[in-house]
Amino acid sequence: MRTPPRILVVDDNLTNLEVLRVRLNAQGYEVVTAVDGEEALRRARELEPDLVLLDIMMPRLDGISVLKELKADTALPFIPVILVTAKADTRDIVNGLEAGGDDYLAKPFEQAAMVARVRSMLRIKELHDTVQLQAAQLKEQTKELSSWNRSLEERVAKQVAEIERVNRLRRFLAPQVAQMIASSDAPDSLLASHRREVTVMFCDLRGFTAFTEASEPEEVTAVLQEYHECMGELIFRYEGTLERFLGDGIMIVFNDPIPCPDHTERAVRLALDMRGKVDELAKEWARKGHLLGFGIGIASGYATLGQVGFEHRREYTANGSVINLASRLCDEAKPGQIVISQRAFAAVEQSVAASHIGQLSLKGFNRPIDAYEVVSWDRTSGLS
């Protein structure tokens, strides 16, 4: 409600109109007037007063008709109406109240009664406006809360999807690499089918088949669990892509999906650390009667990489002759040997102590393949 309140006084009697105007002005109210029903409707719609004092008996359009139109006009806010009528005309009072009037004054009225009724109606108007404002604010807050809830639901759904994507990626990627891909603006593009130079490592336990035939399943499971945990920790430390676990066999890819310029170096250094760790494990296994060795094959070359599978199950894999070469070199490795291809050796030649073990005839390859054994990481040793 505005300050000061605006009151529309409607009466066809100019003397009554002036008396009401003067008395209400004296109370500090803003007063506007109308001399008939049609003017009253026009001014009410134009000015939206806070209160209307409406004479019932008027020519052209009587007060009851004006009252009905005001109350039926949904474009107008709530405006209380005090009906002004002759003292003895109770029929007009009843009809007016039934038509929507909020109070009445009987002519001739006293100053104190008129002021009291005006103040009472203005308090009702103020209370109504306050309630309406609070309702509008509550509606807006509800709308904002609904918007926040939708935004929160979207963020939660996005975060859940990211967590699920990271969890899937962590099956074959180092945690920091998986997080990097999951946080990328276009993670799927990093895992889309593509061709790239990679270094591939295969490793497995020597004597594992005989061990499984002679041991209880619980013993085999315990050895594999210990072996996988140790190897997995090292693989992720060097940020290799764990392409697969297959029993005791492990395949690791370097330089994909996150490129790294020293991928062959990483593979060789990982192989040396893995060999050292398995040597420690093998001593404990030997005390339990399990005679197991460890062999590694490493090759560098181009491969096609990407996701394979279906909607509910996808894996990230590599294909190409370099994969087969690394696998065959692993097959040729004796316990404790790290056998690498010519191309892989060329990338680390200045950093390792190694020996040429000759040309190997490998299944699936038409010509003999030069192979090298890496003995240690030693930038001063070179080829022996």
Residue pairs with C-beta under 8 A, 6 or more apart in sequence:
1 50
1 122
1 125
1 126
1 129
2 50
4 28
4 29
4 30
5 29
5 30
5 50
5 51
5 122
5 125
6 29
6 30
6 31
6 32
6 47
6 49
6 50
6 51
7 24
7 29
7 30
7 31
7 32
7 49
7 50
7 51
7 52
7 53
7 118
8 32
8 33
8 34
8 40
8 43
8 44
8 47
8 49
8 51
8 52
8 53
9 17
9 20
9 21
9 24
9 31
9 32
9 33
9 34
9 52
9 53
10 33
10 34
10 35
10 36
10 37
10 39
10 40
10 52
10 53
10 54
10 55
10 58
10 63
10 66
11 17
11 20
11 33
11 35
11 53
11 55
11 58
11 84
12 35
12 36
12 55
12 57
12 58
12 59
13 55
14 35
16 55
16 84
16 107
17 33
17 35
20 31
20 53
20 114
21 31
21 33
23 111
23 114
23 115
24 31
24 118
25 31
27 115
27 118
29 118
32 43
32 47
32 49
34 40
34 42
34 43
36 58
36 59
36 60
36 61
37 58
37 60
37 61
37 62
37 63
37 65
37 66
38 60
38 61
40 52
40 54
40 61
40 66
41 61
41 66
41 69
41 70
43 49
44 52
44 70
44 76
44 79
45 73
45 75
45 76
48 76
48 77
48 79
49 79
50 79
50 122
50 125
51 79
51 80
51 81
51 82
51 118
51 121
51 122
51 125
52 70
52 79
52 80
52 81
52 82
53 82
53 84
53 105
53 118
54 63
54 66
54 67
54 81
54 82
54 83
54 84
54 101
55 63
55 84
55 85
56 62
56 63
56 64
56 83
56 84
56 85
56 89
56 92
56 96
57 63
57 85
57 86
57 92
58 66
63 83
63 84
63 96
64 92
64 95
64 96
64 99
67 81
67 83
67 96
67 99
67 100
67 101
68 99
68 100
70 76
70 79
70 81
70 100
71 81
71 99
71 100
77 129
77 132
78 125
78 128
78 129
78 132
79 125
80 102
80 103
80 121
80 122
80 124
80 125
81 100
81 101
81 102
81 103
82 101
82 102
82 103
82 104
82 105
82 117
82 118
82 121
83 92
83 93
83 96
83 97
83 101
83 103
83 104
83 105
84 104
84 105
84 107
84 109
85 92
85 93
85 96
85 104
85 105
85 106
85 107
86 92
86 106
86 107
87 106
87 107
87 108
93 104
93 106
96 104
97 104
102 121
102 124
103 117
103 120
103 121
105 113
105 114
105 117
162 182
162 183
165 182
165 187
166 178
166 179
166 182
168 314
169 177
169 178
169 181
169 182
170 178
171 242
172 241
172 242
172 243
172 244
172 315
172 316
173 181
173 241
173 242
173 257
173 316
174 235
174 236
174 237
174 238
174 239
174 240
174 241
175 236
176 239
177 239
177 241
177 257
177 258
180 258
181 187
181 190
181 191
181 257
181 258
184 190
190 257
190 258
191 257
191 306
191 307
191 316
192 306
192 307
193 304
193 305
193 306
193 307
194 304
194 305
194 306
195 302
195 303
195 304
195 305
196 255
196 256
196 259
196 302
196 303
196 305
197 255
197 263
197 300
197 301
197 302
198 253
198 254
198 255
198 256
198 263
198 300
198 301
198 302
198 303
198 305
198 318
198 322
199 253
199 254
199 255
199 263
199 264
199 266
199 267
199 298
199 299
199 300
199 344
199 347
200 251
200 252
200 253
200 254
200 267
200 298
200 299
200 300
200 301
200 303
200 318
200 322
200 323
200 325
200 326
201 240
201 250
201 251
201 252
201 253
201 254
201 267
201 270
201 271
201 296
201 297
201 298
201 326
202 249
202 250
202 251
202 296
202 297
202 298
202 326
202 327
202 329
202 330
203 231
203 249
203 250
203 252
203 271
203 274
203 294
203 295
203 296
203 297
203 330
204 247
204 248
204 249
204 250
204 294
204 295
204 330
205 211
205 227
205 248
205 278
205 292
205 293
205 294
206 292
206 293
206 294
206 295
206 334
206 335
207 291
207 292
207 293
207 335
208 247
208 248
208 292
211 220
211 223
211 290
211 291
211 292
212 220
215 290
219 288
219 290
223 285
223 290
223 292
224 247
224 248
226 281
227 248
227 278
227 281
228 245
230 277
230 278
230 281
231 250
231 274
231 277
231 278
232 242
234 270
234 273
234 274
234 277
235 242
235 250
235 252
235 270
236 242
237 270
238 254
238 266
238 267
238 269
238 270
238 273
239 254
239 258
239 260
239 266
240 252
240 253
240 254
240 266
240 267
240 270
241 252
241 253
241 254
241 256
241 257
241 316
242 250
242 251
242 252
243 251
243 252
243 253
243 316
243 317
243 318
244 250
244 251
244 315
244 317
251 323
251 326
251 327
252 267
252 270
253 303
253 305
253 318
254 260
254 263
254 264
254 266
254 267
255 263
256 303
256 305
256 318
257 305
257 316
260 266
263 300
264 298
264 300
264 344
264 347
264 348
265 347
265 348
265 351
267 298
267 344
268 298
268 338
268 340
268 344
268 348
268 351
268 352
268 374
268 377
269 377
271 296
271 298
271 338
271 374
272 338
272 374
272 376
272 377
274 294
274 296
275 294
275 296
275 336
275 338
278 294
279 294
279 336
282 292
282 293
282 294
285 291
285 292
293 334
293 335
293 336
294 335
294 336
295 330
295 331
295 333
295 334
295 335
295 336
295 337
295 339
296 330
296 333
296 337
296 338
296 339
297 325
297 326
297 327
297 328
297 329
297 330
297 331
297 332
297 333
297 339
297 340
298 326
298 329
298 338
298 339
298 340
298 341
298 344
298 374
299 322
299 325
299 326
299 329
299 340
299 341
299 343
299 344
300 322
300 341
300 343
300 344
300 347
301 320
301 321
301 322
301 325
301 341
301 343
302 320
302 322
303 318
303 319
303 320
303 322
303 323
304 318
304 319
304 320
305 316
305 317
305 318
305 319
306 316
306 317
307 314
307 315
307 316
307 317
308 314
308 315
308 316
308 317
309 315
321 365
324 364
324 365
325 341
325 362
325 365
325 369
326 341
328 360
328 362
328 363
328 364
328 365
328 369
329 339
329 340
329 341
329 360
329 362
329 369
329 371
330 339
332 339
332 360
332 362
332 371
333 339
337 373
338 373
338 374
339 357
339 371
339 372
339 373
340 348
340 354
340 371
340 372
340 373
340 374
341 369
341 370
341 371
341 372
342 369
342 370
342 371
342 372
345 352
345 354
345 372
345 374
348 374
349 382
349 383
350 379
350 382
351 377
351 378
351 379
352 374
352 375
352 376
352 377
352 378
352 381
353 374
353 375
353 376
353 377
353 378
353 381
353 382
353 384
354 372
354 373
354 374
354 375
354 382
354 383
354 384
355 372
355 373
355 375
355 383
355 384
356 370
356 371
356 372
356 383
357 371
357 372
357 373
358 370
358 371
359 368
359 369
359 370
359 371
360 368
360 369
360 370
360 371
361 368
361 369
362 369
372 383
375 381
375 384
